[in-house]
């Protein structure tokens, strides 16, 4: 038998060789690297695989005499032992290449489909593939985001998008109208939706340091989505769950889908090392994710609109529907998902921390992240804007829902536009142009506070949709360059922790922007009573300030690379700057602790001072200004990474 490896396909092809001794014929097989790490075949038998691996089975050939002794391939010490034994007994042959035995279901189905149908949907990676970057060794399925071994990734992103949006509007209505929840309880609901975003670094550490059954990502991905489904099922079975049960399960389900989101990101980062154009898979993933957000927002705005429409689903049915999305769209593809890492060993917590600290000391990391932090921290939204729409302009619940749907849709269009038209553009150019246009749109938005749009014959809802739509479109265009930049900063073996840390750092800056925005509401009078009376001067001043402040971080635009080539040049500088790394971690940890402290204050100590009578669904979509601000914060998180 001869053995040859096609470097373009990344797998070894075996050919039969026949030898005759007397009347007996037999097959032999050769194996290179007999002492490679052994795996298991589909029957659970441990066999000495060449890194691929291939399945060794016994030939059922009646023309050969039965062997006098049994033979276990795992007992062989060398290729010679196996070949020698095969001359005196039934021969062993390799059936087909199928990949790592730990890949589970794909190992079995790929063999069956290839042997019976001649259809090859998976080719195993070449030995040592994960240590290399040669594009000519990349199998076709790895390049195709929608191939069967990769299909679980876009489906996971889609489910994350749906999870971010579907329950928000129904939960608000259910809490206020059906349960008569107090403002403090509604605040707690929004808080438990926001806090799990800070857990992303912890999840990254878990997957990098504590692999399960030899794999870092797939087991945690499955745990995340299973936990998410269980929480939805519990709420669905409860019929009309109480405030306490809702808050507990919403906190847990948010934590679980954040775990799934981190694992999906990490799997994308691992695959991005073998892309011809880094960021292609990530951009496709986020396009799917924001499409899921659009679907979720649209469903959420329709299915429980009790205030305006006669037909709606019960809350238990909505929870069940929310859980079914994962069961239908993700889990059918999980068995086929391939994890690239083939040497996953536990890593010490201290060692991982040292590696992480070394990463943030690199100029290629701390320098651009300085700009990202200041940029996000100064994207200050008007915290009273939602109250203005409801109290001042009389927007109803369905109109607020429409704004959310359009926002998600336009962000999705923005991401697709970046991938199609601006993928090779300078990152600095994208930030400068989008920020400049955003200022112009923000100034136009002031027309709603002065009534100019009505003088022009443009209804308030249409004008608000146009302004919000264009702004979200620009946010979508700005979103991907940051994510692509993060991809290039993740070292091998620490993809989960590093990517989660960078995205958490960025998201925490957004919480700073929200807290600043909330504090600014004390500068001008934007209370409910003032808005109801038609005095919008405070809203005008606050919106103007937020619009003017937003482009100020552009003075630091030189801190980010121009493009991926410029980033690679920065990465060549291996000098570690100790105090830069310390500052990075101190800022991140301090912001995270401040976020936790604020959340604890909201949950345990905040007294809004309003009664349930303040909620009149026919006149007021959501109630108090505080509730509206919490809603604004939750909605602002839709573009988080």
Secondary structure, DSSP 8 states (H G I E B T S, - for coil): -EEEEETTTTEEEEE--EEEETTEEEE----SSTTS--EE-TTS-EE---TT-EEEEE---TTS---SS---GGG--SHHHHHHHHTSS--EEEEEE---GGGTHHHHHHHHHHHHH---------TTGGG---GGG--HHHH-TTSTTTHHHHHHHHHHHHHHHHHHHHHHHIIIIIS---HHHHHHHHHHHHHGGGGHHHHHHHHHH--BTTBSSHHHHHHHHHHHHHHHHHHHHTSS--HHHHHHHHHHHHHHHHHHHHHHHHHHHHHHTT-SSTTHHHHHHHHHHHHHHHHHHHHHHHHT-TTT-S----HHHHHHHHHHHHHHHTHHHHTT-----S------HHHHHHHHHHHHTBHHHHHHHHHHHHHHHT----TTHHHIIIIIT---HHHHHHHHHHHHHHHHHHHHHIIIIITTS-HHHHHHHHHHHHHHHHHHHTHHHHTHHHHTT--HHHHHHHHHHHHHHHHHHHHHHHHHHHHTT--TT-HHHHHHHHHHHHHHHHHHHHHHHHHHTTTS---HHHHHTT--HHHHHHHHHHHHHHGGGGGGGGGS-SSHHHHHHHHT---B-HHHHHHHHHHHHHHHHHHHHHHHIIIII------GGG--TTT-SS-SHHHHHHHHHHHHGGG--
